[in-house]
Every structure is written in structure tokens, then in C-alpha cells.
Amino acid sequence: MAFESPGQDFPRRRRQPTHRGSFGRGLAGRRFVTVRPEEPGSTRGELVYDVTKSVPLVPGFIVNDALPILWTDRGVVTCLDAATGNVHWRERVDGDFYSSLLWIEGRLYGISKRGEVVVLEAGETFAELGRGDLGEKTFATPAVADGVMYLRTQTRLFALGNGE
């Protein structure tokens, strides 16, 4: 996939594309798979890897810097190698999570249902960088615009950052 943005060129990758997806049933995620199609647009392909342990249902996954990150509803976070599916690390950060993840400048942001923001380093080694409490429940995914992160709780809207 190539991205275009005014004033910034993104490198084009010449490898065969892969596609990732996860699914679950009931109250749990069941599988996270990566497949490589036979050719673009094909409905047939090769299963590259299939992860069945600690798969998210609602928060989902995020991929950047060749590192798929899976953050489960129950607070288990797994960092995989994108090419092989091998686990770099798997750690419990505690809490129940519902909102989607954010990956900003090498940091992962996950927000628990009770409003605790957990910040992890997005890398091949696990490192928790910090936590912050929003003071009330939230089920909303944060938004980022012009250097500001917006976090919505049940009764408040927080704006973090200086803006650009």
C-alpha cells in the first residue's frame, strides 16, 4: 500500500502484500491471521500465520514498523513479528479495554473502560511509559488532530497537547 501526503514522500515497498484480520465470537477474540494472496485481487492465498492466544475482540490490533500489536479486551498486549508471527513479548497491563488503540511517535495508547490511559513503548521490547486516570468511564476511541489528542469520557472532553 502506498500513501501520499503533500510535502512528504513515503517509501514504496516492493514485497508481496499481506492482509491481516481478527475475529471472535461470544465475548472473546478467537483468531488473528495474516494471509498472502496468490496475486492482487485473488480469493486464494497462503496462510502466513494464525494466532489463537490472547486475541482481541473489541480493541483490535494495530500494525506499524513491522510490528503487529494485539491489545485484548482484558488487558493482555502482544507484540508480534510481522513477517513470521513470532511473539516478541506478551504482557498484562490490567484493566478492561474497549476503545481502539493509537500509535503515535513510537508510543501505544490504550484506554480502559474505567478511564485509565496506559502508554507503552511501541517496540520489540516491552516498556510501560506511564499511566493516567481520566476520572470516569470511557468507551470512546481518542482522536488526534493538529498535534492535539482528544479524549472523551462520559461527561467530559479532554484536549491534550499544544497543537500546531
Sine and cosine of phi, psi and omega as CSV:
sin_phi,cos_phi,sin_psi,cos_psi,sin_omega,cos_omega
0.00,0.00,0.75,-0.66,0.04,-1.00
-0.95,-0.32,0.63,-0.78,0.03,-1.00
-0.92,-0.40,0.55,-0.83,0.06,-1.00
-0.79,-0.61,0.66,-0.75,0.00,-1.00
-0.53,-0.85,0.68,-0.74,0.02,-1.00
-0.84,0.55,0.78,-0.63,0.09,-1.00
0.99,0.15,0.02,1.00,0.00,-1.00
-0.61,-0.79,0.78,-0.62,0.04,-1.00
-0.98,-0.20,0.76,-0.64,0.05,-1.00
-0.98,-0.20,0.65,-0.76,-0.01,-1.00
-0.92,0.40,0.60,-0.80,0.07,-1.00
-1.00,-0.07,0.74,-0.67,-0.01,-1.00
-1.00,-0.06,0.69,-0.73,-0.07,-1.00
-0.98,-0.22,0.28,0.96,0.03,-1.00
-1.00,-0.06,0.29,-0.96,-0.01,-1.00
-0.92,0.39,0.74,-0.67,-0.09,-1.00
-0.94,0.34,0.47,-0.88,0.13,-0.99
-0.85,-0.53,0.35,-0.94,0.01,-1.00
-0.80,-0.60,0.66,-0.75,-0.04,-1.00
-0.87,-0.50,0.49,-0.87,0.06,-1.00
-0.29,-0.96,0.36,-0.93,0.05,-1.00
-0.70,-0.71,0.39,-0.92,0.08,-1.00
-0.44,-0.90,0.28,-0.96,0.01,-1.00
-0.49,-0.87,-0.06,-1.00,0.07,-1.00
-0.45,-0.89,0.47,-0.88,-0.05,-1.00
0.92,0.38,-0.84,-0.53,-0.05,-1.00
-0.90,-0.43,0.37,0.93,-0.05,-1.00
-0.56,-0.83,0.52,-0.86,0.16,-0.99
-0.95,0.30,0.57,-0.82,-0.06,-1.00
-0.91,-0.41,-0.67,0.74,-0.09,-1.00
-0.54,-0.84,0.57,-0.82,0.16,-0.99
-0.81,-0.59,0.87,-0.50,-0.09,-1.00
-0.83,-0.56,0.46,-0.89,0.15,-0.99
-0.82,-0.57,0.79,-0.62,0.00,-1.00
-0.82,-0.57,0.47,-0.88,0.07,-1.00
-0.88,-0.48,0.91,-0.41,-0.01,-1.00
-0.92,0.39,0.46,-0.89,0.04,-1.00
-0.85,0.53,-0.65,0.76,0.04,-1.00
-0.39,-0.92,0.32,-0.95,-0.02,-1.00
-0.81,0.58,0.76,-0.65,0.03,-1.00
1.00,0.07,-0.08,1.00,-0.03,-1.00
-0.95,0.30,0.50,-0.86,0.10,-0.99
-0.99,-0.13,0.04,1.00,0.03,-1.00
-0.90,-0.44,0.50,-0.86,0.02,-1.00
-0.12,-0.99,-0.16,-0.99,-0.05,-1.00
-0.95,-0.31,0.73,-0.69,0.13,-0.99
-0.98,0.21,0.91,-0.42,-0.03,-1.00
-0.98,0.18,-0.75,0.66,0.13,-0.99
-0.35,-0.94,0.32,-0.95,-0.10,-1.00
-0.66,-0.75,0.92,-0.39,-0.01,-1.00
-0.98,-0.20,0.78,-0.62,-0.01,-1.00
-0.86,-0.52,0.00,1.00,0.00,-1.00
-0.94,-0.33,0.74,-0.67,0.05,-1.00
0.83,0.56,0.84,0.55,0.01,-1.00
-0.98,-0.19,0.74,-0.67,-0.01,-1.00
-0.97,0.25,0.48,-0.88,0.12,-0.99
-0.98,-0.20,-0.83,0.56,-0.06,-1.00
-0.99,-0.12,-0.80,0.60,-0.07,-1.00
-0.87,0.50,-0.52,0.85,0.07,-1.00
1.00,0.09,-0.42,-0.91,-0.05,-1.00
-0.68,-0.74,0.24,-0.97,0.02,-1.00
-0.58,-0.81,0.59,-0.81,-0.02,-1.00
-0.78,-0.62,0.77,-0.64,0.07,-1.00
-0.35,-0.94,0.50,-0.87,0.03,-1.00
0.79,0.61,0.61,0.79,0.02,-1.00
0.87,0.49,0.46,0.89,0.01,-1.00
-0.79,-0.61,0.99,-0.15,0.17,-0.99
-0.94,0.34,0.74,-0.67,0.05,-1.00
-0.89,-0.46,0.81,-0.58,0.05,-1.00
-0.94,-0.34,0.81,-0.58,-0.02,-1.00
-0.84,-0.54,0.94,-0.35,-0.12,-0.99
-0.98,0.18,0.26,-0.97,0.05,-1.00
-0.86,0.51,-0.48,0.88,-0.04,-1.00
-0.99,-0.14,0.18,0.98,0.12,-0.99
1.00,0.06,0.38,0.92,0.13,-0.99
-0.99,-0.14,0.83,-0.56,-0.06,-1.00
-0.92,-0.40,0.75,-0.66,-0.03,-1.00
-0.81,-0.59,0.73,-0.69,0.09,-1.00
-0.94,-0.35,0.83,-0.56,-0.04,-1.00
-0.94,-0.35,0.33,-0.95,0.22,-0.98
-0.99,0.10,0.81,-0.58,-0.10,-1.00
-0.89,0.45,-0.57,0.82,-0.07,-1.00
-0.97,0.23,-0.58,0.81,-0.13,-0.99
-0.92,-0.39,-0.40,0.92,-0.10,-0.99
0.99,0.12,0.03,1.00,0.05,-1.00
-0.90,0.43,0.58,-0.82,-0.04,-1.00
-0.99,0.11,0.85,-0.53,0.15,-0.99
-0.98,0.22,-0.71,0.70,0.04,-1.00
-0.33,-0.94,0.40,-0.92,0.09,-1.00
-0.59,-0.80,0.85,-0.52,-0.06,-1.00
-0.66,-0.75,0.49,-0.87,0.09,-1.00
-1.00,-0.09,0.79,-0.61,0.02,-1.00
-0.96,-0.29,0.01,1.00,0.03,-1.00
0.93,0.38,0.54,-0.84,0.02,-1.00
0.94,-0.33,0.24,-0.97,0.08,-1.00
-0.95,-0.32,0.78,-0.63,-0.14,-0.99
-0.87,-0.49,0.60,-0.80,-0.04,-1.00
-0.73,-0.68,-0.57,0.82,-0.07,-1.00
-0.98,0.20,0.33,-0.94,0.05,-1.00
-0.95,0.31,0.37,-0.93,-0.02,-1.00
-0.99,0.14,0.36,-0.93,0.17,-0.99
-0.84,-0.54,0.60,-0.80,0.08,-1.00
-0.82,-0.57,0.95,-0.32,-0.05,-1.00
-0.76,-0.65,0.85,-0.52,0.08,-1.00
0.71,0.70,0.78,0.63,0.07,-1.00
0.98,0.18,0.19,0.98,0.02,-1.00
-0.83,-0.56,0.61,-0.79,0.09,-1.00
-0.97,-0.23,0.70,-0.72,0.04,-1.00
-0.87,-0.49,0.84,-0.54,0.11,-0.99
-0.83,-0.56,0.64,-0.77,-0.05,-1.00
-0.83,-0.56,0.84,-0.55,-0.02,-1.00
-0.96,0.27,0.29,-0.96,0.02,-1.00
-0.87,0.49,-0.50,0.87,-0.01,-1.00
-1.00,0.08,0.00,1.00,0.11,-0.99
0.99,-0.16,0.31,0.95,0.06,-1.00
-1.00,-0.06,0.82,-0.58,0.04,-1.00
-1.00,-0.01,0.81,-0.58,0.03,-1.00
-0.92,-0.40,0.79,-0.61,-0.03,-1.00
-0.90,-0.44,0.83,-0.56,0.01,-1.00
-0.86,-0.50,0.46,-0.89,0.15,-0.99
-0.96,0.27,0.72,-0.69,0.01,-1.00
-1.00,-0.01,1.00,0.01,-0.04,-1.00
-0.37,-0.93,0.01,-1.00,-0.05,-1.00
-0.96,0.29,-0.16,0.99,0.06,-1.00
-0.86,-0.50,0.71,-0.71,-0.01,-1.00
-0.94,0.34,0.72,-0.69,0.12,-0.99
-0.46,-0.89,0.86,-0.52,0.11,-0.99
-1.00,0.05,0.82,-0.57,-0.07,-1.00
-1.00,-0.08,-0.39,0.92,0.01,-1.00
0.18,-0.98,0.13,-0.99,0.04,-1.00
-0.60,-0.80,0.49,-0.87,0.08,-1.00
-0.54,-0.84,0.56,-0.83,-0.05,-1.00
-0.95,-0.30,0.82,-0.57,0.02,-1.00
-0.99,0.15,-0.17,0.99,0.11,-0.99
1.00,0.01,-0.12,0.99,0.07,-1.00
-0.29,-0.96,0.15,-0.99,-0.08,-1.00
-0.90,0.43,0.48,-0.88,0.12,-0.99
-0.48,-0.88,0.59,-0.81,0.10,-1.00
-0.83,-0.56,0.12,0.99,-0.11,-0.99
-1.00,-0.04,0.58,-0.82,0.12,-0.99
-0.99,0.15,0.74,-0.67,0.03,-1.00
-0.89,0.45,0.40,-0.92,0.08,-1.00
-0.87,-0.49,0.51,-0.86,0.02,-1.00
-0.78,-0.62,0.75,-0.66,0.04,-1.00
-0.47,-0.88,0.75,-0.67,0.09,-1.00
0.78,0.63,0.68,0.73,0.07,-1.00
0.98,0.18,0.19,0.98,0.00,-1.00
-0.85,-0.53,0.73,-0.69,0.11,-0.99
-0.99,-0.15,0.79,-0.61,0.01,-1.00
-0.96,-0.27,0.80,-0.60,-0.01,-1.00
-0.84,-0.54,0.82,-0.57,-0.02,-1.00
-0.95,-0.32,0.77,-0.64,0.09,-1.00
-0.94,-0.33,-0.24,-0.97,-0.01,-1.00
-0.89,0.46,-0.58,0.81,-0.08,-1.00
-0.77,-0.64,-0.02,1.00,-0.09,-1.00
-0.74,-0.68,0.35,-0.94,0.15,-0.99
-0.80,-0.60,0.87,-0.49,0.02,-1.00
-0.98,-0.19,0.62,-0.79,0.10,-0.99
-0.85,-0.52,0.90,-0.44,-0.03,-1.00
-0.92,-0.38,0.77,-0.64,0.03,-1.00
0.86,-0.51,0.21,-0.98,-0.04,-1.00
-1.00,-0.05,-0.29,0.96,-0.07,-1.00
0.98,0.20,0.27,-0.96,0.00,-1.00
-0.80,-0.60,0.00,0.00,0.00,0.00
